Amino acid sequence: MADVETDRDGAGKRPRGGRAYGHGPAEAAERAWTPWLVPVLLVAFVAVFVVEMYVNNCPDHPQPFGRCVARFLHRFSFQPIRQNPLLGPSSSTLEKMGALQWNNVVYQNQGWRLVTCIWLHAGLIHLLANLFSLLFIGVRLEQQFGFVRIGVIYLLSGFGGSVLSALLLMNNISVGASGALFGLLGAMFSELIINWTIYSNRVAALLTLLVIIIINLGIGLFPHVDNIAHIGGFVSGFLLGFVLLIQPRVRWMERDDLPPSAQVTSKYKAYQCVLWVIALLLLIAGFAISLVMLFRGVNGNDHCHWCRYLNCVPTSRWSCED
């Protein structure tokens, strides 16, 4: 059952359906988009992974770590578990296919890796995790805001995650759509904030998102997970959400049904405009500074000695250097 909410602008208040992560049923039906971008991305990820395994061709290469896994798949079989526990190709194959690597980007003019790494996955387990995440996060956003805005957020968030990862993880390679997925999560968070007055169950929605974000970032503190890309993607998506997912105030959308005394002249509230401007400026400045630092060969760890702990916290059970 939908909760009842009112526009809090003063006179002319009227009830309006709402829910934790959307608008009233009637308005949602009017604004609903048929999602197609997310299904296309899902198919693209699977297709690229199949190409990865075809290029890898485990049986045709000597394996010092043991036998290939699932040899009945022939050239599509996986690297030995000791080499890749995620059931996937070798790191050399990933690098050949476009994985992110700082030296290649800075000194070999391969900036395209900042984008291609988003489409690669380290293994079948990695692929399935991102497929399910994209399915549950992306479909809802595309239904509400359309493929253009969600597509822009997805690609720019993935790019932002790649840039930050390259700055701080100089000796490792990085692949996967995790940064872009965290960007969608960040956009959900900022969309809730900038459209705060048109939601019901605001606190419940905010707490739910915070719990999801904290859990996922916590998982990123374990080895072999690129939490730096998660953070870069989340921050990019968070700022993009303020810019692209802003919605008009309730009484502006219902102005044709209201008496003249209850109508408003401004489409957006003052706080929405302020957040929009601040987010846009931070977004432009952040991308510009990060890209200049990257292509000048700056080591981000020299300016942030503790940042490495955002990606992995060493304990007696594991080493972050593995």
VENLIN-V730083 format. One record per backbone hydrogen bond with DSSP energy under -1.0 kcal/mol. CO is the residue of the C=O (numbers start at 1). NH is the residue of the N-H. If there is no record, write none. Layout:
co:CO nh:NH
co:CO nh:NH
//
This chain:
co:3 nh:18
co:5 nh:16
co:16 nh:5
co:18 nh:3
co:19 nh:22
co:22 nh:19
co:24 nh:28
co:25 nh:29
co:26 nh:30
co:27 nh:31
co:28 nh:32
co:36 nh:40
co:37 nh:41
co:38 nh:42
co:39 nh:43
co:40 nh:44
co:41 nh:45
co:42 nh:46
co:43 nh:47
co:44 nh:48
co:45 nh:49
co:46 nh:50
co:47 nh:51
co:48 nh:52
co:49 nh:53
co:50 nh:54
co:51 nh:55
co:52 nh:56
co:53 nh:57
co:57 nh:60
co:58 nh:61
co:63 nh:66
co:69 nh:78
co:70 nh:73
co:71 nh:74
co:73 nh:76
co:74 nh:77
co:78 nh:69
co:80 nh:83
co:80 nh:84
co:84 nh:87
co:86 nh:125
co:87 nh:124
co:88 nh:79
co:90 nh:94
co:91 nh:95
co:92 nh:96
co:93 nh:97
co:94 nh:99
co:100 nh:174
co:101 nh:105
co:102 nh:106
co:103 nh:107
co:104 nh:110
co:110 nh:113
co:111 nh:114
co:112 nh:115
co:112 nh:116
co:113 nh:117
co:115 nh:118
co:116 nh:119
co:117 nh:176
co:123 nh:127
co:124 nh:128
co:125 nh:129
co:126 nh:130
co:127 nh:131
co:128 nh:132
co:129 nh:133
co:130 nh:134
co:131 nh:135
co:132 nh:136
co:133 nh:137
co:134 nh:138
co:137 nh:141
co:138 nh:142
co:139 nh:143
co:140 nh:144
co:141 nh:145
co:142 nh:146
co:143 nh:33
co:146 nh:150
co:147 nh:151
co:148 nh:152
co:149 nh:153
co:150 nh:154
co:151 nh:155
co:152 nh:156
co:153 nh:157
co:154 nh:158
co:155 nh:159
co:156 nh:160
co:157 nh:161
co:158 nh:162
co:159 nh:163
co:160 nh:164
co:161 nh:165
co:162 nh:166
co:163 nh:167
co:164 nh:168
co:165 nh:169
co:167 nh:300
co:174 nh:100
co:177 nh:181
co:178 nh:182
co:179 nh:183
co:180 nh:184
co:181 nh:185
co:182 nh:186
co:183 nh:187
co:184 nh:188
co:185 nh:189
co:186 nh:190
co:187 nh:191
co:188 nh:192
co:189 nh:193
co:190 nh:194
co:191 nh:195
co:193 nh:196
co:195 nh:198
co:196 nh:199
co:201 nh:205
co:202 nh:206
co:203 nh:207
co:204 nh:208
co:205 nh:209
co:206 nh:210
co:207 nh:211
co:208 nh:212
co:209 nh:213
co:210 nh:214
co:211 nh:215
co:212 nh:216
co:213 nh:217
co:214 nh:218
co:215 nh:219
co:216 nh:220
co:218 nh:221
co:219 nh:222
co:221 nh:313
co:225 nh:227
co:226 nh:230
co:227 nh:231
co:228 nh:232
co:229 nh:233
co:230 nh:234
co:231 nh:235
co:232 nh:236
co:233 nh:237
co:234 nh:238
co:235 nh:239
co:236 nh:240
co:237 nh:241
co:238 nh:242
co:239 nh:243
co:240 nh:244
co:241 nh:245
co:249 nh:253
co:250 nh:254
co:252 nh:255
co:254 nh:257
co:259 nh:262
co:267 nh:249
co:269 nh:273
co:270 nh:274
co:271 nh:275
co:272 nh:276
co:273 nh:277
co:274 nh:278
co:275 nh:279
co:276 nh:280
co:277 nh:281
co:278 nh:282
co:279 nh:283
co:280 nh:284
co:281 nh:285
co:282 nh:286
co:283 nh:287
co:284 nh:288
co:285 nh:289
co:286 nh:290
co:287 nh:291
co:288 nh:292
co:289 nh:293
co:290 nh:294
co:291 nh:295
co:293 nh:298
co:294 nh:297
co:299 nh:302
co:300 nh:303
co:304 nh:307
co:306 nh:309
co:307 nh:310
co:308 nh:312
co:318 nh:315
co:319 nh:322
//
